[in-house]
Amino acid sequence: VAVAPMPPEGTPTDKLRSIADQVLAETNAALARLERKPRTGRPCAKRTRVALDALTSSGEGVVPKKEKAKP
Amino acid sequence: VKMNERIQASIDRVAGLLSDGLQVDDAAALIREAVEVAEAVGEVEALTGSEKRAVALDLVDRFLALAAPQVQAFCDHLADTTDGPGPDWLVDPIVKRAAPPIVVGTVRKLAPALVDLLVDASRGKLALNDTATG
């Protein structure tokens, strides 16, 4: 008789996956309520500015594009 | 699962985290919320510890998948608005292709260890304040 192997510990079962499915659906609904169009891929301006500042002040030679364009 | 206030509060916090994009510094908060949700769901559904751990890690994966388009857009924008050493035509596509998996992969790789760390801390297994420093 073939016996299905036990899944490794920590592997989600169908029941656990359905729980995660529901939580994800609720998360999507919560995101929609925030009305920020999270799935359009539009990065937040403030966080982008912070990341740009960090990159360009890192001393690794990264500069804003407009500066490199200058002769 | 019957959603209760505790679960909903965690979900709302996750939505808040994801709503302005995902960066590596969101990792700890995201993983904490996944654990909170798993714990709260576990109480409702009478899950074992390992089942709650599996739910938490599954949720982290799904939250990351949800955030993936924004991570890509964020990295694209950084590559488009900065210049580093090397020609843009060569470097920018590499950055755009490589950076998002690094960000998402870092969070994903950290998740199991951070979940275990959180569980240990909540069980009092970390003795961080044992000695008074005055």
N, CA and C atoms of all chains as a GROMACS GRO file, in nm:
protein
  615
    1VAL      N    1   0.084  -0.119   0.000
    1VAL     CA    2   0.000   0.000   0.000
    1VAL      C    3   0.088   0.124   0.000
    2ALA      N    4   0.062   0.210  -0.096
    2ALA     CA    5   0.141   0.334  -0.102
    2ALA      C    6   0.091   0.432   0.003
    3VAL      N    7   0.182   0.483   0.077
    3VAL     CA    8   0.147   0.581   0.180
    3VAL      C    9   0.206   0.714   0.143
    4ALA      N   10   0.122   0.815   0.143
    4ALA     CA   11   0.171   0.949   0.108
    4ALA      C   12   0.269   0.995   0.215
    5PRO      N   13   0.382   1.049   0.171
    5PRO     CA   14   0.480   1.095   0.271
    5PRO      C   15   0.425   1.213   0.350
    6MET      N   16   0.466   1.221   0.474
    6MET     CA   17   0.426   1.335   0.558
    6MET      C   18   0.496   1.460   0.504
    7PRO      N   19   0.424   1.570   0.497
    7PRO     CA   20   0.491   1.694   0.455
    7PRO      C   21   0.591   1.737   0.561
    8PRO      N   22   0.697   1.803   0.519
    8PRO     CA   23   0.793   1.852   0.617
    8PRO      C   24   0.726   1.947   0.716
    9GLU      N   25   0.781   1.952   0.835
    9GLU     CA   26   0.722   2.041   0.936
    9GLU      C   27   0.724   2.185   0.886
   10GLY      N   28   0.616   2.253   0.907
   10GLY     CA   29   0.607   2.392   0.864
   10GLY      C   30   0.546   2.410   0.728
   11THR      N   31   0.520   2.299   0.656
   11THR     CA   32   0.457   2.309   0.525
   11THR      C   33   0.307   2.335   0.541
   12PRO      N   34   0.254   2.441   0.478
   12PRO     CA   35   0.112   2.469   0.496
   12PRO      C   36   0.024   2.362   0.433
   13THR      N   37  -0.076   2.319   0.503
   13THR     CA   38  -0.174   2.226   0.446
   13THR      C   39  -0.280   2.307   0.374
   14ASP      N   40  -0.375   2.235   0.311
   14ASP     CA   41  -0.483   2.305   0.241
   14ASP      C   42  -0.560   2.395   0.337
   15LYS      N   43  -0.582   2.344   0.458
   15LYS     CA   44  -0.657   2.423   0.557
   15LYS      C   45  -0.580   2.552   0.590
   16LEU      N   46  -0.451   2.536   0.611
   16LEU     CA   47  -0.372   2.654   0.646
   16LEU      C   48  -0.364   2.751   0.528
   17ARG      N   49  -0.357   2.693   0.407
   17ARG     CA   50  -0.353   2.780   0.289
   17ARG      C   51  -0.484   2.858   0.275
   18SER      N   52  -0.593   2.793   0.307
   18SER     CA   53  -0.721   2.864   0.294
   18SER      C   54  -0.731   2.976   0.397
   19ILE      N   55  -0.671   2.955   0.513
   19ILE     CA   56  -0.666   3.063   0.612
   19ILE      C   57  -0.586   3.181   0.556
   20ALA      N   58  -0.470   3.149   0.500
   20ALA     CA   59  -0.386   3.256   0.442
   20ALA      C   60  -0.457   3.324   0.326
   21ASP      N   61  -0.532   3.244   0.246
   21ASP     CA   62  -0.610   3.303   0.135
   21ASP      C   63  -0.706   3.409   0.188
   22GLN      N   64  -0.773   3.374   0.296
   22GLN     CA   65  -0.873   3.466   0.351
   22GLN      C   66  -0.808   3.592   0.408
   23VAL      N   67  -0.696   3.571   0.478
   23VAL     CA   68  -0.625   3.687   0.534
   23VAL      C   69  -0.578   3.778   0.421
   24LEU      N   70  -0.529   3.716   0.314
   24LEU     CA   71  -0.481   3.796   0.201
   24LEU      C   72  -0.596   3.874   0.137
   25ALA      N   73  -0.711   3.810   0.125
   25ALA     CA   74  -0.828   3.880   0.069
   25ALA      C   75  -0.865   3.999   0.157
   26GLU      N   76  -0.860   3.979   0.287
   26GLU     CA   77  -0.890   4.089   0.379
   26GLU      C   78  -0.786   4.200   0.366
   27THR      N   79  -0.660   4.159   0.346
   27THR     CA   80  -0.553   4.259   0.330
   27THR      C   81  -0.575   4.340   0.204
   28ASN      N   82  -0.614   4.272   0.097
   28ASN     CA   83  -0.644   4.344  -0.027
   28ASN      C   84  -0.758   4.442  -0.007
   29ALA      N   85  -0.859   4.399   0.069
   29ALA     CA   86  -0.973   4.487   0.096
   29ALA      C   87  -0.928   4.608   0.178
   30ALA      N   88  -0.840   4.583   0.275
   30ALA     CA   89  -0.789   4.693   0.357
   30ALA      C   90  -0.708   4.791   0.274
   31LEU      N   91  -0.629   4.735   0.181
   31LEU     CA   92  -0.551   4.822   0.092
   31LEU      C   93  -0.644   4.906   0.005
   32ALA      N   94  -0.749   4.843  -0.043
   32ALA     CA   95  -0.844   4.917  -0.127
   32ALA      C   96  -0.908   5.030  -0.046
   33ARG      N   97  -0.934   5.003   0.080
   33ARG     CA   98  -0.994   5.107   0.165
   33ARG      C   99  -0.900   5.225   0.182
   34LEU      N  100  -0.774   5.198   0.177
   34LEU     CA  101  -0.677   5.308   0.192
   34LEU      C  102  -0.674   5.398   0.067
   35GLU      N  103  -0.732   5.349  -0.040
   35GLU     CA  104  -0.745   5.427  -0.164
   35GLU      C  105  -0.613   5.482  -0.215
   36ARG      N  106  -0.514   5.397  -0.209
   36ARG     CA  107  -0.384   5.444  -0.258
   36ARG      C  108  -0.338   5.366  -0.380
   37LYS      N  109  -0.426   5.290  -0.438
   37LYS     CA  110  -0.393   5.213  -0.557
   37LYS      C  111  -0.262   5.137  -0.539
   38PRO      N  112  -0.254   5.049  -0.440
   38PRO     CA  113  -0.126   4.984  -0.408
   38PRO      C  114  -0.072   4.894  -0.519
   39ARG      N  115  -0.158   4.847  -0.608
   39ARG     CA  116  -0.110   4.750  -0.704
   39ARG      C  117  -0.076   4.812  -0.839
   40THR      N  118  -0.082   4.942  -0.846
   40THR     CA  119  -0.046   5.006  -0.971
   40THR      C  120   0.105   5.022  -0.982
   41GLY      N  121   0.175   4.999  -0.872
   41GLY     CA  122   0.318   5.008  -0.876
   41GLY      C  123   0.372   5.149  -0.863
   42ARG      N  124   0.288   5.241  -0.820
   42ARG     CA  125   0.336   5.379  -0.806
   42ARG      C  126   0.409   5.393  -0.673
   43PRO      N  127   0.541   5.419  -0.674
   43PRO     CA  128   0.613   5.427  -0.548
   43PRO      C  129   0.578   5.555  -0.472
   44CYS      N  130   0.581   5.545  -0.342
   44CYS     CA  131   0.551   5.660  -0.258
   44CYS      C  132   0.660   5.765  -0.274
   45ALA      N  133   0.619   5.888  -0.295
   45ALA     CA  134   0.716   5.994  -0.324
   45ALA      C  135   0.813   6.016  -0.207
   46LYS      N  136   0.761   6.015  -0.086
   46LYS     CA  137   0.847   6.044   0.029
   46LYS      C  138   0.953   5.935   0.046
   47ARG      N  139   0.911   5.812   0.040
   47ARG     CA  140   1.006   5.703   0.059
   47ARG      C  141   1.106   5.698  -0.056
   48THR      N  142   1.060   5.732  -0.174
   48THR     CA  143   1.150   5.734  -0.288
   48THR      C  144   1.257   5.842  -0.268
   49ARG      N  145   1.213   5.957  -0.219
   49ARG     CA  146   1.309   6.066  -0.196
   49ARG      C  147   1.413   6.026  -0.092
   50VAL      N  148   1.367   5.961   0.014
   50VAL     CA  149   1.458   5.916   0.120
   50VAL      C  150   1.559   5.817   0.063
   51ALA      N  151   1.510   5.722  -0.018
   51ALA     CA  152   1.599   5.622  -0.075
   51ALA      C  153   1.698   5.687  -0.172
   52LEU      N  154   1.649   5.783  -0.250
   52LEU     CA  155   1.738   5.853  -0.344
   52LEU      C  156   1.846   5.928  -0.268
   53ASP      N  157   1.806   5.995  -0.161
   53ASP     CA  158   1.904   6.069  -0.081
   53ASP      C  159   2.009   5.974  -0.025
   54ALA      N  160   1.964   5.859   0.022
   54ALA     CA  161   2.057   5.761   0.080
   54ALA      C  162   2.154   5.710  -0.027
   55LEU      N  163   2.101   5.684  -0.146
   55LEU     CA  164   2.185   5.634  -0.254
   55LEU      C  165   2.289   5.737  -0.297
   56THR      N  166   2.242   5.861  -0.315
   56THR     CA  167   2.331   5.962  -0.371
   56THR      C  168   2.430   6.016  -0.268
   57SER      N  169   2.404   5.990  -0.140
   57SER     CA  170   2.500   6.035  -0.039
   57SER      C  171   2.584   5.919   0.014
   58SER      N  172   2.577   5.806  -0.055
   58SER     CA  173   2.644   5.688  -0.004
   58SER      C  174   2.794   5.687  -0.032
   59GLY      N  175   2.838   5.779  -0.119
   59GLY     CA  176   2.980   5.780  -0.154
   59GLY      C  177   3.017   5.672  -0.253
   60GLU      N  178   2.916   5.607  -0.312
   60GLU     CA  179   2.943   5.499  -0.408
   60GLU      C  180   2.938   5.549  -0.552
   61GLY      N  181   2.935   5.678  -0.569
   61GLY     CA  182   2.937   5.732  -0.705
   61GLY      C  183   2.802   5.736  -0.773
   62VAL      N  184   2.695   5.722  -0.694
   62VAL     CA  185   2.561   5.729  -0.753
   62VAL      C  186   2.512   5.873  -0.743
   63VAL      N  187   2.469   5.928  -0.857
   63VAL     CA  188   2.423   6.067  -0.858
   63VAL      C  189   2.288   6.073  -0.930
   64PRO      N  190   2.212   6.179  -0.903
   64PRO     CA  191   2.089   6.196  -0.980
   64PRO      C  192   2.121   6.207  -1.128
   65LYS      N  193   2.035   6.156  -1.213
   65LYS     CA  194   2.064   6.150  -1.356
   65LYS      C  195   2.096   6.285  -1.417
   66LYS      N  196   2.023   6.387  -1.375
   66LYS     CA  197   2.042   6.518  -1.437
   66LYS      C  198   2.182   6.571  -1.412
   67GLU      N  199   2.246   6.532  -1.300
   67GLU     CA  200   2.380   6.582  -1.271
   67GLU      C  201   2.483   6.519  -1.362
   68LYS      N  202   2.466   6.390  -1.393
   68LYS     CA  203   2.563   6.322  -1.479
   68LYS      C  204   2.556   6.377  -1.622
   69ALA      N  205   2.438   6.424  -1.659
   69ALA     CA  206   2.420   6.474  -1.796
   69ALA      C  207   2.502   6.599  -1.822
   70LYS      N  208   2.540   6.670  -1.713
   70LYS     CA  209   2.618   6.792  -1.733
   70LYS      C  210   2.761   6.759  -1.775
   71PRO      N  211   2.820   6.837  -1.864
   71PRO     CA  212   2.958   6.811  -1.908
   71PRO      C  213   3.058   6.833  -1.795
   72VAL      N  214  -1.230   3.118   0.851
   72VAL     CA  215  -1.189   3.183   0.976
   72VAL      C  216  -1.282   3.299   1.004
   73LYS      N  217  -1.325   3.309   1.126
   73LYS     CA  218  -1.406   3.424   1.163
   73LYS      C  219  -1.310   3.537   1.203
   74MET      N  220  -1.316   3.644   1.126
   74MET     CA  221  -1.226   3.756   1.156
   74MET      C  222  -1.271   3.826   1.283
   75ASN      N  223  -1.177   3.851   1.370
   75ASN     CA  224  -1.211   3.929   1.489
   75ASN      C  225  -1.132   4.061   1.487
   76GLU      N  226  -1.153   4.139   1.589
   76GLU     CA  227  -1.092   4.273   1.590
   76GLU      C  228  -0.940   4.266   1.589
   77ARG      N  229  -0.888   4.167   1.660
   77ARG     CA  230  -0.743   4.156   1.669
   77ARG      C  231  -0.682   4.124   1.532
   78ILE      N  232  -0.745   4.030   1.463
   78ILE     CA  233  -0.696   3.994   1.329
   78ILE      C  234  -0.709   4.113   1.235
   79GLN      N  235  -0.825   4.177   1.241
   79GLN     CA  236  -0.849   4.290   1.151
   79GLN      C  237  -0.750   4.403   1.177
   80ALA      N  238  -0.719   4.425   1.305
   80ALA     CA  239  -0.624   4.532   1.338
   80ALA      C  240  -0.487   4.502   1.278
   81SER      N  241  -0.445   4.377   1.286
   81SER     CA  242  -0.317   4.340   1.227
   81SER      C  243  -0.319   4.356   1.075
   82ILE      N  244  -0.430   4.312   1.016
   82ILE     CA  245  -0.442   4.324   0.870
   82ILE      C  246  -0.437   4.470   0.827
   83ASP      N  247  -0.503   4.555   0.904
   83ASP     CA  248  -0.500   4.698   0.871
   83ASP      C  249  -0.357   4.754   0.881
   84ARG      N  250  -0.284   4.705   0.981
   84ARG     CA  251  -0.144   4.752   0.994
   84ARG      C  252  -0.060   4.703   0.875
   85VAL      N  253  -0.084   4.580   0.832
   85VAL     CA  254  -0.012   4.529   0.714
   85VAL      C  255  -0.045   4.614   0.592
   86ALA      N  256  -0.173   4.644   0.575
   86ALA     CA  257  -0.213   4.728   0.461
   86ALA      C  258  -0.143   4.863   0.468
   87GLY      N  259  -0.132   4.917   0.587
   87GLY     CA  260  -0.062   5.044   0.604
   87GLY      C  261   0.084   5.034   0.565
   88LEU      N  262   0.146   4.922   0.601
   88LEU     CA  263   0.287   4.901   0.566
   88LEU      C  264   0.304   4.890   0.414
   89LEU      N  265   0.214   4.816   0.351
   89LEU     CA  266   0.229   4.789   0.208
   89LEU      C  267   0.183   4.905   0.120
   90SER      N  268   0.102   4.993   0.179
   90SER     CA  269   0.040   5.097   0.096
   90SER      C  270   0.140   5.197   0.042
   91ASP      N  271   0.254   5.211   0.108
   91ASP     CA  272   0.354   5.305   0.055
   91ASP      C  273   0.478   5.232   0.007
   92GLY      N  274   0.460   5.110  -0.037
   92GLY     CA  275   0.572   5.034  -0.090
   92GLY      C  276   0.640   4.952   0.018
   93LEU      N  277   0.720   4.857  -0.026
   93LEU     CA  278   0.788   4.769   0.070
   93LEU      C  279   0.937   4.789   0.057
   94GLN      N  280   1.002   4.811   0.170
   94GLN     CA  281   1.147   4.817   0.172
   94GLN      C  282   1.198   4.722   0.279
   95VAL      N  283   1.327   4.697   0.276
   95VAL     CA  284   1.382   4.599   0.369
   95VAL      C  285   1.353   4.638   0.514
   96ASP      N  286   1.349   4.769   0.540
   96ASP     CA  287   1.326   4.809   0.680
   96ASP      C  288   1.181   4.785   0.724
   97ASP      N  289   1.096   4.740   0.633
   97ASP     CA  290   0.960   4.700   0.673
   97ASP      C  291   0.957   4.555   0.720
   98ALA      N  292   1.068   4.485   0.701
   98ALA     CA  293   1.066   4.340   0.722
   98ALA      C  294   1.020   4.302   0.862
   99ALA      N  295   1.080   4.363   0.963
   99ALA     CA  296   1.048   4.323   1.100
   99ALA      C  297   0.901   4.346   1.132
  100ALA      N  298   0.849   4.463   1.091
  100ALA     CA  299   0.709   4.493   1.120
  100ALA      C  300   0.616   4.398   1.045
  101LEU      N  301   0.650   4.369   0.921
  101LEU     CA  302   0.566   4.280   0.841
  101LEU      C  303   0.563   4.139   0.902
  102ILE      N  304   0.678   4.092   0.941
  102ILE     CA  305   0.687   3.957   0.998
  102ILE      C  306   0.615   3.953   1.133
  103ARG      N  307   0.629   4.058   1.210
  103ARG     CA  308   0.558   4.064   1.338
  103ARG      C  309   0.406   4.055   1.317
  104GLU      N  310   0.357   4.130   1.219
  104GLU     CA  311   0.212   4.127   1.195
  104GLU      C  312   0.167   3.990   1.145
  105ALA      N  313   0.250   3.926   1.064
  105ALA     CA  314   0.216   3.790   1.018
  105ALA      C  315   0.205   3.696   1.137
  106VAL      N  316   0.296   3.711   1.232
  106VAL     CA  317   0.291   3.627   1.352
  106VAL      C  318   0.167   3.660   1.436
  107GLU      N  319   0.136   3.789   1.446
  107GLU     CA  320   0.017   3.830   1.524
  107GLU      C  321  -0.110   3.770   1.463
  108VAL      N  322  -0.118   3.779   1.330
  108VAL     CA  323  -0.236   3.723   1.263
  108VAL      C  324  -0.241   3.572   1.285
  109ALA      N  325  -0.128   3.507   1.266
  109ALA     CA  326  -0.126   3.361   1.284
  109ALA      C  327  -0.164   3.322   1.426
  110GLU      N  328  -0.117   3.397   1.521
  110GLU     CA  329  -0.149   3.370   1.661
  110GLU      C  330  -0.299   3.387   1.686
  111ALA      N  331  -0.353   3.496   1.634
  111ALA     CA  332  -0.496   3.524   1.655
  111ALA      C  333  -0.583   3.421   1.583
  112VAL      N  334  -0.543   3.387   1.460
  112VAL     CA  335  -0.617   3.284   1.386
  112VAL      C  336  -0.603   3.150   1.458
  113GLY      N  337  -0.485   3.125   1.510
  113GLY     CA  338  -0.461   2.999   1.580
  113GLY      C  339  -0.551   2.981   1.701
  114GLU      N  340  -0.583   3.091   1.766
  114GLU     CA  341  -0.674   3.081   1.881
  114GLU      C  342  -0.815   3.045   1.834
  115VAL      N  343  -0.855   3.105   1.723
  115VAL     CA  344  -0.990   3.078   1.671
  115VAL      C  345  -0.999   2.935   1.618
  116GLU      N  346  -0.894   2.893   1.547
  116GLU     CA  347  -0.898   2.764   1.478
  116GLU      C  348  -0.830   2.652   1.555
  117ALA      N  349  -0.783   2.682   1.675
  117ALA     CA  350  -0.713   2.583   1.758
  117ALA      C  351  -0.596   2.520   1.682
  118LEU      N  352  -0.509   2.605   1.628
  118LEU     CA  353  -0.393   2.554   1.555
  118LEU      C  354  -0.280   2.521   1.652
  119THR      N  355  -0.195   2.427   1.611
  119THR     CA  356  -0.076   2.395   1.690
  119THR      C  357   0.030   2.502   1.664
  120GLY      N  358   0.135   2.496   1.743
  120GLY     CA  359   0.244   2.592   1.725
  120GLY      C  360   0.305   2.585   1.587
  121SER      N  361   0.330   2.463   1.538
  121SER     CA  362   0.393   2.451   1.406
  121SER      C  363   0.297   2.494   1.295
  122GLU      N  364   0.167   2.475   1.318
  122GLU     CA  365   0.070   2.522   1.218
  122GLU      C  366   0.067   2.675   1.216
  123LYS      N  367   0.073   2.735   1.334
  123LYS     CA  368   0.075   2.882   1.338
  123LYS      C  369   0.201   2.936   1.270
  124ARG      N  370   0.312   2.865   1.292
  124ARG     CA  371   0.437   2.907   1.227
  124ARG      C  372   0.422   2.898   1.076
  125ALA      N  373   0.362   2.788   1.029
  125ALA     CA  374   0.343   2.771   0.885
  125ALA      C  375   0.253   2.881   0.828
  126VAL      N  376   0.147   2.914   0.902
  126VAL     CA  377   0.057   3.021   0.856
  126VAL      C  378   0.134   3.154   0.850
  127ALA      N  379   0.211   3.181   0.954
  127ALA     CA  380   0.286   3.308   0.958
  127ALA      C  381   0.380   3.319   0.838
  128LEU      N  382   0.452   3.212   0.810
  128LEU     CA  383   0.549   3.216   0.699
  128LEU      C  384   0.477   3.223   0.564
  129ASP      N  385   0.365   3.153   0.554
  129ASP     CA  386   0.285   3.160   0.431
  129ASP      C  387   0.236   3.303   0.410
  130LEU      N  388   0.193   3.366   0.519
  130LEU     CA  389   0.144   3.504   0.509
  130LEU      C  390   0.256   3.599   0.466
  131VAL      N  391   0.373   3.579   0.522
  131VAL     CA  392   0.486   3.665   0.482
  131VAL      C  393   0.508   3.653   0.331
  132ASP      N  394   0.506   3.529   0.281
  132ASP     CA  395   0.523   3.507   0.137
  132ASP      C  396   0.416   3.580   0.057
  133ARG      N  397   0.293   3.571   0.105
  133ARG     CA  398   0.183   3.632   0.029
  133ARG      C  399   0.188   3.785   0.037
  134PHE      N  400   0.225   3.836   0.153
  134PHE     CA  401   0.239   3.982   0.164
  134PHE      C  402   0.349   4.031   0.069
  135LEU      N  403   0.456   3.953   0.062
  135LEU     CA  404   0.566   3.992  -0.028
  135LEU      C  405   0.520   3.988  -0.174
  136ALA      N  406   0.442   3.885  -0.208
  136ALA     CA  407   0.391   3.877  -0.345
  136ALA      C  408   0.300   3.995  -0.375
  137LEU      N  409   0.223   4.034  -0.274
  137LEU     CA  410   0.133   4.149  -0.291
  137LEU      C  411   0.213   4.277  -0.315
  138ALA      N  412   0.328   4.286  -0.250
  138ALA     CA  413   0.409   4.407  -0.259
  138ALA      C  414   0.502   4.405  -0.380
  139ALA      N  415   0.515   4.292  -0.446
  139ALA     CA  416   0.617   4.278  -0.552
  139ALA      C  417   0.606   4.384  -0.662
  140PRO      N  418   0.486   4.415  -0.710
  140PRO     CA  419   0.480   4.518  -0.817
  140PRO      C  420   0.534   4.653  -0.771
  141GLN      N  421   0.507   4.685  -0.645
  141GLN     CA  422   0.557   4.814  -0.594
  141GLN      C  423   0.708   4.811  -0.577
  142VAL      N  424   0.761   4.698  -0.531
  142VAL     CA  425   0.907   4.686  -0.517
  142VAL      C  426   0.972   4.705  -0.654
  143GLN      N  427   0.913   4.642  -0.756
  143GLN     CA  428   0.968   4.656  -0.891
  143GLN      C  429   0.961   4.802  -0.937
  144ALA      N  430   0.846   4.865  -0.914
  144ALA     CA  431   0.830   5.004  -0.956
  144ALA      C  432   0.929   5.095  -0.884
  145PHE      N  433   0.949   5.065  -0.755
  145PHE     CA  434   1.041   5.144  -0.674
  145PHE      C  435   1.184   5.133  -0.729
  146CYS      N  436   1.226   5.010  -0.757
  146CYS     CA  437   1.362   4.988  -0.808
  146CYS      C  438   1.377   5.047  -0.948
  147ASP      N  439   1.273   5.034  -1.030
  147ASP     CA  440   1.277   5.094  -1.164
  147ASP      C  441   1.297   5.245  -1.154
  148HIS      N  442   1.221   5.305  -1.063
  148HIS     CA  443   1.228   5.450  -1.047
  148HIS      C  444   1.368   5.492  -1.001
  149LEU      N  445   1.423   5.419  -0.904
  149LEU     CA  446   1.558   5.453  -0.857
  149LEU      C  447   1.659   5.441  -0.971
  150ALA      N  448   1.648   5.335  -1.049
  150ALA     CA  449   1.742   5.316  -1.160
  150ALA      C  450   1.725   5.427  -1.265
  151ASP      N  451   1.601   5.468  -1.288
  151ASP     CA  452   1.574   5.569  -1.390
  151ASP      C  453   1.619   5.709  -1.348
  152THR      N  454   1.624   5.733  -1.219
  152THR     CA  455   1.653   5.869  -1.173
  152THR      C  456   1.794   5.886  -1.118
  153THR      N  457   1.873   5.780  -1.123
  153THR     CA  458   2.010   5.792  -1.074
  153THR      C  459   2.108   5.739  -1.179
  154ASP      N  460   2.231   5.783  -1.164
  154ASP     CA  461   2.339   5.732  -1.246
  154ASP      C  462   2.449   5.681  -1.156
  155GLY      N  463   2.495   5.563  -1.184
  155GLY     CA  464   2.609   5.510  -1.112
  155GLY      C  465   2.724   5.492  -1.209
  156PRO      N  466   2.830   5.429  -1.161
  156PRO     CA  467   2.941   5.400  -1.252
  156PRO      C  468   2.894   5.307  -1.363
  157GLY      N  469   2.940   5.332  -1.483
  157GLY     CA  470   2.901   5.245  -1.595
  157GLY      C  471   2.789   5.305  -1.677
  158PRO      N  472   2.775   5.257  -1.801
  158PRO     CA  473   2.672   5.312  -1.890
  158PRO      C  474   2.531   5.268  -1.847
  159ASP      N  475   2.438   5.364  -1.860
  159ASP     CA  476   2.300   5.335  -1.820
  159ASP      C  477   2.240   5.217  -1.896
  160TRP      N  478   2.269   5.210  -2.027
  160TRP     CA  479   2.208   5.104  -2.108
  160TRP      C  480   2.248   4.966  -2.058
  161LEU      N  481   2.364   4.960  -1.991
  161LEU     CA  482   2.409   4.831  -1.940
  161LEU      C  483   2.366   4.810  -1.793
  162VAL      N  484   2.384   4.916  -1.713
  162VAL     CA  485   2.365   4.901  -1.568
  162VAL      C  486   2.218   4.902  -1.529
  163ASP      N  487   2.141   4.993  -1.588
  163ASP     CA  488   2.002   5.008  -1.543
  163ASP      C  489   1.919   4.879  -1.556
  164PRO      N  490   1.926   4.809  -1.669
  164PRO     CA  491   1.848   4.685  -1.676
  164PRO      C  492   1.889   4.582  -1.571
  165ILE      N  493   2.018   4.580  -1.540
  165ILE     CA  494   2.065   4.484  -1.439
  165ILE      C  495   2.009   4.520  -1.303
  166VAL      N  496   2.013   4.651  -1.271
  166VAL     CA  497   1.959   4.696  -1.143
  166VAL      C  498   1.810   4.665  -1.135
  167LYS      N  499   1.739   4.694  -1.245
  167LYS     CA  500   1.594   4.672  -1.244
  167LYS      C  501   1.559   4.524  -1.230
  168ARG      N  502   1.642   4.440  -1.288
  168ARG     CA  503   1.614   4.298  -1.281
  168ARG      C  504   1.660   4.237  -1.148
  169ALA      N  505   1.772   4.286  -1.096
  169ALA     CA  506   1.832   4.219  -0.981
  169ALA      C  507   1.784   4.273  -0.846
  170ALA      N  508   1.757   4.403  -0.840
  170ALA     CA  509   1.728   4.461  -0.709
  170ALA      C  510   1.598   4.408  -0.645
  171PRO      N  511   1.487   4.399  -0.720
  171PRO     CA  512   1.364   4.351  -0.655
  171PRO      C  513   1.377   4.212  -0.592
  172PRO      N  514   1.435   4.113  -0.664
  172PRO     CA  515   1.449   3.983  -0.599
  172PRO      C  516   1.539   3.987  -0.476
  173ILE      N  517   1.635   4.080  -0.476
  173ILE     CA  518   1.722   4.090  -0.359
  173ILE      C  519   1.643   4.141  -0.240
  174VAL      N  520   1.560   4.245  -0.262
  174VAL     CA  521   1.480   4.301  -0.154
  174VAL      C  522   1.382   4.197  -0.101
  175VAL      N  523   1.304   4.140  -0.192
  175VAL     CA  524   1.203   4.041  -0.151
  175VAL      C  525   1.269   3.917  -0.093
  176GLY      N  526   1.375   3.873  -0.157
  176GLY     CA  527   1.444   3.753  -0.110
  176GLY      C  528   1.506   3.771   0.027
  177THR      N  529   1.554   3.892   0.054
  177THR     CA  530   1.613   3.917   0.186
  177THR      C  531   1.508   3.904   0.294
  178VAL      N  532   1.392   3.965   0.271
  178VAL     CA  533   1.284   3.956   0.370
  178VAL      C  534   1.240   3.811   0.386
  179ARG      N  535   1.225   3.742   0.273
  179ARG     CA  536   1.178   3.603   0.277
  179ARG      C  537   1.279   3.515   0.352
  180LYS      N  538   1.405   3.541   0.328
  180LYS     CA  539   1.510   3.459   0.391
  180LYS      C  540   1.516   3.486   0.542
  181LEU      N  541   1.488   3.610   0.579
  181LEU     CA  542   1.492   3.645   0.722
  181LEU      C  543   1.373   3.590   0.799
  182ALA      N  544   1.263   3.567   0.729
  182ALA     CA  545   1.136   3.540   0.797
  182ALA      C  546   1.139   3.422   0.895
  183PRO      N  547   1.185   3.302   0.854
  183PRO     CA  548   1.179   3.191   0.949
  183PRO      C  549   1.256   3.218   1.079
  184ALA      N  550   1.375   3.275   1.064
  184ALA     CA  551   1.455   3.302   1.184
  184ALA      C  552   1.390   3.409   1.271
  185LEU      N  553   1.332   3.511   1.208
  185LEU     CA  554   1.269   3.618   1.286
  185LEU      C  555   1.140   3.570   1.354
  186VAL      N  556   1.067   3.483   1.286
  186VAL     CA  557   0.947   3.426   1.349
  186VAL      C  558   0.989   3.346   1.474
  187ASP      N  559   1.091   3.265   1.459
  187ASP     CA  560   1.138   3.186   1.574
  187ASP      C  561   1.188   3.277   1.686
  188LEU      N  562   1.255   3.384   1.647
  188LEU     CA  563   1.305   3.478   1.747
  188LEU      C  564   1.191   3.544   1.824
  189LEU      N  565   1.086   3.582   1.749
  189LEU     CA  566   0.970   3.643   1.813
  189LEU      C  567   0.904   3.546   1.910
  190VAL      N  568   0.892   3.422   1.866
  190VAL     CA  569   0.828   3.321   1.952
  190VAL      C  570   0.913   3.300   2.078
  191ASP      N  571   1.044   3.290   2.060
  191ASP     CA  572   1.132   3.274   2.176
  191ASP      C  573   1.119   3.392   2.271
  192ALA      N  574   1.114   3.512   2.214
  192ALA     CA  575   1.104   3.632   2.298
  192ALA      C  576   0.972   3.632   2.375
  193SER      N  577   0.864   3.593   2.307
  193SER     CA  578   0.734   3.595   2.375
  193SER      C  579   0.725   3.488   2.482
  194ARG      N  580   0.809   3.385   2.470
  194ARG     CA  581   0.810   3.280   2.573
  194ARG      C  582   0.911   3.309   2.682
  195GLY      N  583   0.974   3.424   2.674
  195GLY     CA  584   1.070   3.462   2.777
  195GLY      C  585   1.202   3.388   2.766
  196LYS      N  586   1.231   3.336   2.647
  196LYS     CA  587   1.356   3.261   2.632
  196LYS      C  588   1.477   3.352   2.610
  197LEU      N  589   1.450   3.480   2.584
  197LEU     CA  590   1.560   3.573   2.568
  197LEU      C  591   1.581   3.649   2.698
  198ALA      N  592   1.696   3.638   2.755
  198ALA     CA  593   1.721   3.704   2.884
  198ALA      C  594   1.801   3.831   2.859
  199LEU      N  595   1.735   3.928   2.795
  199LEU     CA  596   1.807   4.049   2.756
  199LEU      C  597   1.825   4.148   2.871
  200ASN      N  598   1.734   4.144   2.967
  200ASN     CA  599   1.738   4.241   3.077
  200ASN      C  600   1.775   4.175   3.209
  201ASP      N  601   1.854   4.071   3.200
  201ASP     CA  602   1.885   3.997   3.322
  201ASP      C  603   1.971   4.075   3.419
  202THR      N  604   2.063   4.153   3.365
  202THR     CA  605   2.153   4.226   3.453
  202THR      C  606   2.119   4.373   3.453
  203ALA      N  607   2.108   4.429   3.571
  203ALA     CA  608   2.080   4.573   3.580
  203ALA      C  609   2.207   4.650   3.552
  204THR      N  610   2.197   4.746   3.462
  204THR     CA  611   2.318   4.822   3.426
  204THR      C  612   2.329   4.952   3.502
  205GLY      N  613   2.223   4.990   3.572
  205GLY     CA  614   2.227   5.112   3.651
  205GLY      C  615   2.247   5.229   3.564
   0.00000   0.00000   0.00000
